[in-house]
Structure formats: structure tokens, C-alpha cells
Amino acid sequence: MSEKAGAYAGLRVRRVQAAYRQVADQLKEQILTGELVSGTRLPSEADLARLFGVSRSTVREALRLLASQHLIDTTRGVTGGSFVSSPDAGTVAENLGGTLGLLLNAHDMTVANLLEARLILEPSAARLAAERADTATLEALRSTIESTSALAPARGFEVHWDFHTTLVAATGNPLLRLMCQPVNQVLRTRLHRERIAREVWDRVDTDHIDIYQAVADGDVSRAEQLTRDHLHSLRPLYEQMDDGDRAQVH
């Protein structure tokens, strides 16, 4: 180590971010803390530039970054401007699903990771559903347990995933649905139903019927265990899917 480098060895520094990131971070903090509530119109680019002491191009880049994070919406025209977003749970879940899909493509995440997440979340959700589901919710869940084995692959998949989404929604906790839906969305795009034997899907249908009945009976322990067993039984399908992905890569 040189004498000069040694002289600075004890100096702690935090790298200064680009100006647009500093602007974006300050606005993001105020959005996330609720100081800027959903629907709030932000000052114009010129006003923001004056407030932050930066150029309009810096403000514009900061707003682009916030828009890419779905924190603001920007519209053009006389009544246009930048507004704090008012996202719904479905939109957020869809965006998260897209991001998870990219992570899976980049091999930063595996199908096994997704299955593990489902095993943590869905059995507990089934338990809550058995405690809380009302008549309307039970009817919505019952409508998703029609036989899927004889349906066209696309329709069968839709009904299959509807069961799991509706089961989690039956908890009445929107955050749980937000956590589960993106994971299921990615798996839905990865699993090729036409490659799986019909008898496997017959067993899936039977599992769904048993889980529904446990929820309808208010049997919390049985609902939780049946859901866990069901997800474990799907492991070979996930492994098959993972092998197929690896084969395509290699």
C-alpha cells in the first residue's frame, strides 16, 4: 500500500448519488411515508427544479425513475402533470409477477424458491380462510373446483390458478393475496399443462375439492394440512418444469 493510500485508509465515505437519484429519493420518501398521498399533483418540472436547485433535465430524469417504479403517473396536456399513483392490488401484483419472471430468467431465483414461498404462505392462508370465509366467498371458491382435466389447457390452467387465488382471497387479507399472486403468476407461465398426464390433473381436482370442503366446514387444521400436502404433491411438476428450463439453457 502506498503512503498516500495509507493516509486515507481510515476515511469513511458514502458515494454521492447522481442528482436525479437524490431528487427521486426525496420524493419517494415523501410518497412512501404518506406526506404526498395518492392523487397528489406534484409541482411542475420548473417549480421542482427551483425547489431542488437542479436543472429541469435532472427533474425530468427523476420523474421518469419514479414512474418506472409505479410511484407516479404522468399525463400530458392542459390538465396534465405528475400525480402520486393510486395503484390497486391487482396492478401491483401483476407488476411484481413480471419482475419475478425476470429474476427467474436471470437464474437469480429458482422454481424451488417459488415453491418454498408457496409452502410458507398458502397453507396458513387456507387456515385463515377456514376461519373467515363467508357464504359469498365460499361460493366463489366452490365455483373454481369444476373438473379441469377435460378442459382445454388454457381454460384448465385458468380454473386451476383461480382456485388458489380465490383461496388466498378468502382470508380477507389483501396483503396475503398480493404476496401469493405474483408467485403463482410466474409459475402459471412456466408450467406446460399439455405435458402433464391427465390423471395428474384429476388428482389436482380431487385435492381442490377436499381443500374446499375443509374450508367450508371451518376445519382450520385440515384445510392447512391438505393445502400443504397438495403443494408437496406438485413438487415433481415443478422439478419437471425446472429441468425443462435448464435443458433449454444448455
C-alpha positions, -999 to 999 in steps of 0.1 A, spaced: 0 0 0 13 34 -10 19 61 17 -9 82 1 -34 53 1 -24 45 37 -32 81 48 -68 77 36 -73 41 48 -94 53 79 -116 77 59 -152 66 56 -171 79 26 -206 74 12 -206 79 -26 -227 108 -37 -255 97 -59 -264 113 -92 -285 144 -88 -316 129 -103 -315 100 -79 -312 123 -49 -343 142 -62 -362 109 -68 -352 95 -34 -366 126 -16 -398 125 -35 -401 87 -30 -396 90 8 -424 115 10 -447 93 -11 -440 62 10 -444 80 43 -477 94 32 -467 131 31 -476 130 -5 -508 110 -7 -523 91 -37 -536 115 -63 -515 145 -51 -503 166 -80 -466 173 -79 -452 208 -87 -443 214 -123 -409 205 -136 -398 241 -135 -410 245 -99 -393 213 -88 -361 224 -105 -362 256 -84 -371 238 -52 -342 213 -55 -317 237 -72 -312 215 -102 -319 216 -139 -352 207 -155 -335 177 -172 -325 164 -138 -360 167 -126 -373 150 -157 -350 121 -152 -361 118 -115 -397 117 -126 -390 90 -152 -374 69 -124 -404 73 -101 -428 65 -130 -408 33 -138 -413 23 -101 -450 29 -105 -450 56 -78 -462 84 -100 -483 87 -132 -475 114 -157 -500 128 -182 -497 154 -209 -520 183 -220 -535 213 -203 -547 193 -173 -517 170 -173 -488 167 -149 -473 142 -125 -495 127 -98 -488 103 -70 -501 69 -81 -533 52 -68 -525 16 -76 -549 -13 -69 -537 -46 -55 -542 -64 -88 -519 -39 -107 -492 -42 -81 -494 -80 -81 -491 -80 -119 -461 -57 -119 -444 -79 -92 -451 -110 -112 -433 -95 -142 -403 -87 -121 -402 -122 -105 -403 -136 -140 -372 -116 -150 -354 -128 -119 -362 -164 -128 -350 -159 -163 -317 -144 -150 -313 -175 -127 -312 -153 -96 -342 -173 -85 -353 -209 -90 -386 -227 -93 -377 -244 -60 -376 -209 -44 -411 -202 -56 -425 -235 -43 -409 -228 -9 -426 -194 -8 -460 -211 -16 -455 -237 11 -449 -209 36 -478 -187 26 -507 -208 12 -512 -234 40 -515 -206 65 -538 -187 42 -560 -218 39 -562 -219 77 -574 -183 78 -598 -189 50 -614 -217 70 -618 -193 99 -631 -163 80 -648 -173 47 -684 -162 44 -712 -176 22 -703 -154 -8 -666 -163 -5 -673 -200 -2 -695 -199 -33 -667 -181 -52 -643 -208 -41 -667 -236 -50 -671 -222 -85 -634 -228 -91 -634 -266 -83 -651 -277 -116 -632 -306 -133 -602 -292 -152 -589 -325 -167 -613 -324 -197 -609 -287 -204 -586 -272 -230 -551 -265 -215 -556 -227 -213 -590 -229 -197 -579 -257 -173 -550 -236 -162 -572 -206 -156 -595 -225 -134 -566 -242 -115 -550 -209 -106 -583 -193 -99 -588 -218 -71 -555 -208 -54 -561 -171 -59 -596 -173 -45 -585 -195 -16 -560 -168 -5 -585 -140 -12 -609 -158 12 -586 -148 41 -599 -112 36 -563 -101 38 -553 -82 6 -517 -83 15 -516 -121 15 -531 -121 -19 -506 -95 -31 -478 -118 -18 -491 -150 -33 -505 -138 -67 -471 -128 -83 -456 -162 -74 -485 -181 -89 -485 -158 -119 -449 -167 -127 -455 -205 -122 -485 -203 -144 -464 -191 -173 -437 -217 -167 -457 -248 -163 -468 -265 -196 -501 -282 -188 -502 -302 -220 -470 -321 -210 -487 -335 -178 -507 -367 -178 -545 -363 -174 -545 -385 -143 -523 -360 -125 -548 -332 -131 -576 -355 -120 -557 -358 -87 -553 -320 -85 -590 -316 -90 -597 -340 -61 -572 -321 -39 -590 -289 -46 -624 -304 -37 -610 -317 -4 -595 -284 5 -627 -266 -4 -647 -289 18 -623 -284 48 -626 -246 44 -664 -248 41 -665 -270 72 -644 -245 91 -618 -272 98 -588 -250 101 -562 -277 108 -574 -299 79 -576 -270 55 -540 -261 63 -526 -297 61 -545 -305 29 -531 -274 12 -496 -283 24 -499 -318 11 -513 -306 -22 -484 -283 -28 -459 -310 -18 -476 -334 -43 -470 -308 -70 -432 -308 -64 -425 -333 -93 -443 -310 -117 -421 -281 -106 -390 -302 -109 -400 -312 -144 -405 -276 -152 -371 -267 -138 -354 -294 -157 -371 -282 -189 -358 -247 -183 -323 -259 -177 -324 -281 -209 -334 -250 -229 -305 -231 -215 -279 -258 -221 
